[in-house]
Amino acid sequence: MRNNLLAGQEFAQAERYRAAHPIEPDETIHPEAPQFGHRSLAG
């Protein structure tokens, strides 16, 4: 089980990554298939 500090650090890293690497329209996560990441993999 992860501790909250580690999770917070990983969240901050992810936020910085998203800020530096904007998501392209075709790579957005679709609510109906969150486990796939983008529609092309949802099949």
C-alpha positions in Angstrom: 0.0 0.0 0.0 1.4 3.3 -1.0 1.8 6.2 1.4 0.2 9.5 0.7 3.5 11.4 0.3 4.6 9.1 -2.5 1.2 9.4 -4.2 1.4 13.2 -3.9 4.9 13.3 -5.4 3.8 11.1 -8.3 0.7 13.3 -8.9 2.9 16.4 -8.9 5.2 14.8 -11.5 2.2 13.8 -13.6 0.9 17.3 -13.5 4.2 18.7 -14.6 4.4 16.2 -17.4 0.9 17.1 -18.6 1.8 20.8 -18.5 4.9 20.2 -20.6 3.2 17.7 -23.0 -0.3 18.8 -23.9 -2.6 16.0 -24.8 -3.5 15.8 -28.5 -7.2 15.7 -29.3 -7.0 12.0 -30.5 -5.2 11.0 -27.3 -7.8 12.3 -24.8 -9.4 9.7 -22.5 -13.0 8.9 -23.3 -15.3 8.4 -20.3 -16.9 5.3 -21.8 -13.5 3.5 -22.0 -11.2 5.0 -19.4 -9.0 1.9 -19.2 -7.8 2.3 -22.8 -6.6 5.9 -23.0 -7.7 6.6 -26.5 -10.4 5.5 -28.9 -8.1 3.8 -31.4 -7.3 1.2 -28.8 -10.8 0.7 -27.6 -11.7 -1.1 -30.9 
